[in-house]
Amino acid sequence: MQFEPPTTPTPPSRFMAPDADGLTSVAVVGNGPLSTADRASINNHTNVVRFNDYYDKNYVHGDKITIHCSTTDQFRNPWTNPNTTQWVVAAELRHLDADTTFYTWNMNPSQVRVYSTRFFWSVALGLEPVSILAPWFETHRLFRNCSQCGERCLSKSTNSGFSRGAIALNAIEDDAGVARIDVFGMNWNGHPGHTDFLYPTLVADCCSKCTIHPTRSTDYGGFDKRPMWRQQLKSRLENYGAALAPLWVLLGVWMWVCLRRRHRRRRQARRGKAIKRAEKAHEEESLAIVE
């Protein structure tokens, strides 16, 4: 089988560069609130992992990203950085492209079709096969070496399983090639549909390599509620403004051409009026002489 479930067959460190001291560290950045100090620290890291639609959350133009962890549909978004390594999170074979080399399986209970254990009529009627992850549905867990975890680490604990942030942290935690993980923009205060949101201390309890930097506020999203519109506007202007720079230049040239043409027409109109006034004055002068 080309894709081996339910593991991360290729260690994430294969796609990371070592630091100056020869060790490999990584900043894992969720889409939650970031402070100015957080951004500076993140940008000083050699390796930076961001998730999903990061470009529309707490990211501003110029922030660092080397690995984009998400589903394949997000990689096709025009606002994503095309120079990043793509880390695919997949629940089904159809979520993987034929040439995918860096991927992690996502045991998402709402997507895993398991006949008898989880009853789906589409499986029962033979309309679709049992999911590739079905054999591991009952036992799949993250942070397998965590003694404090217990039943909390089972992926089936919630309808949506673990968040992609927790899935990535688990894969990096298991990777002997990574020495340190700095976690930013994660506070696990979102809706408890994900297992790590239901148990918000789980990652702190079980990720031994993780240093979790407190978020700037307790809000789950990337922007504080009070100045949200202001920060959203700033983010849009910085991100979209840079991406659309050629269009802004063309728009500026077009406006300059339009203004020049308008000015030329007005000047010609004034000149035409002046000529008509002169001709009229000349005619009146000629008539006065004849009389």
Sequence and secondary structure as in RCSB ss.txt:
>XXXX:A:sequence
MQFEPPTTPTPPSRFMAPDADGLTSVAVVGNGPLSTADRASINNHTNVVRFNDYYDKNYVHGDKITIHCSTTDQF
RNPWTNPNTTQWVVAAELRHLDADTTFYTWNMNPSQVRVYSTRFFWSVALGLEPVSILAPWFETHRLFRNCSQCG
ERCLSKSTNSGFSRGAIALNAIEDDAGVARIDVFGMNWNGHPGHTDFLYPTLVADCCSKCTIHPTRSTDYGGFDK
RPMWRQQLKSRLENYGAALAPLWVLLGVWMWVCLRRRHRRRRQARRGKAIKRAEKAHEEESLAIVE
>XXXX:A:secstr
  S TTS  S GGGGS   TTS  EEEEE SS   HHHHHHHHTSS EEEETTGGGTT  TT   SEEEE HHHH
TSTTS TTSEEEEEESSGGGS TT  SEEE   TTT  BTTTB  HHHHTTSS   TTGGGTTT BS TT TTTG
GGGBGGGSTT S HHHHHHHHHHT TT  EEEEES    S TTSHHHHSTTHHHHH TTEEE   SSS SSSS S
TTHHHHHHHHHHHHHHHHTHHHHHHHHHHHHHHHHHHHHHHHHHHHHHHHHHHHHHHHHHHHHHH 
